[in-house]
C-alpha cells in the first residue's frame, strides 16, 4: 500500500487514567511516528498530543482505532496531500 503523511490530534481528558495506555499504543506505532508534540494543561487535567505519522491507510486506521478505544481519549486524523 501507498504510504502518506497523516496528522493525528489526541485530546486526553483524564491524564491520570489514560496516560499509561496512550503511551503503550504510541510505543507500538513508534516506527511510524515522525513527530510528537505533547501539551499538558495541568490546571484543567487534560493533555493534547499532536502526531505526524507516515503510514498506509490500514495502519492509520488501526492506530487511531486503538487510541480511540481508550477511555477519556478523543482522536482525530487527517491525511496530508502530496
For each residue, the residues with C-beta under 8 A, 3 or more apart:
1: 56 57 58
2: 56
3: 54 55 56
4: 54 55 56 79 80 82
5: 34 52 53 54 79 80 82
6: 52 53 54 55 60 77 78 79 80
7: 50 51 52 53 77 78 80
8: 49 50 51 53 60 63 64 67 75 76 77 78
9: 48 49 50 51 75 76 77
10: 22 47 48 49 50 51 67 73 74 75
11: 46 47 48 73 74
12: 15 18 19 22 46 47 48 49 72 73
13: 18 45 46 72 73 74
14: 17 18 45 46 71 72
15: 12 18 19 40 45 46 47
16: 19 45
17: 14 71 72
18: 12 13 14 15 21 22 70 71 72 73
19: 12 15 16 22 23 47
20: 23 24
21: 18 24 25 70 73
22: 10 12 18 19 25 26 49 67 70 73
23: 19 20 26 27
24: 20 21 27 28
25: 21 22 28 29 63 66 67 70
26: 22 23 29 30 33 36 51
27: 23 24 30
28: 24 25 66
29: 25 26 32 33 53 55 59 63
30: 26 27 33
31:
32: 29 53 54 55 59 63
33: 26 29 30 36 51 52 53
34: 5 52 53 54
35: 50 51 52
36: 26 33 49 50 51
37: 49 50 51
38: 47 48 49 50
39: 47 48 49 50
40: 15 46 47
41: 44 45 46 47 48
42: 45
43:
44: 41
45: 13 14 15 16 41 42
46: 11 12 13 14 15 40 41
47: 10 11 12 15 19 38 39 40 41
48: 9 10 11 12 38 39 41
49: 8 9 10 12 22 36 37 38 39
50: 7 8 9 10 35 36 37 38 39
51: 7 8 9 10 26 33 35 36 37
52: 5 6 7 33 34 35
53: 5 6 7 8 29 32 33 34 60 63
54: 3 4 5 6 32 34
55: 3 4 6 29 32 59 60 63
56: 1 2 3 4 59 60
57: 1 60 61 79
58: 1 61 62
59: 29 32 55 56 62 63
60: 6 8 53 55 56 57 63 64 77 79
61: 57 58 64 65
62: 58 59 65 66
63: 8 25 29 32 53 55 59 60 66 67
64: 8 60 61 67 68 75 77
65: 61 62 68 69
66: 25 28 62 63 69 70
67: 8 10 22 25 63 64 70 73 75
68: 64 65 73 74 75
69: 65 66
70: 18 21 22 25 66 67 73
71: 14 17 18
72: 12 13 14 17 18
73: 10 11 12 13 18 21 22 67 68 70
74: 10 11 13 68
75: 8 9 10 64 67 68
76: 8 9
77: 6 7 8 9 60 64
78: 6 7 8
79: 4 5 6 57 60
80: 4 5 6 7
81:
82: 4 5
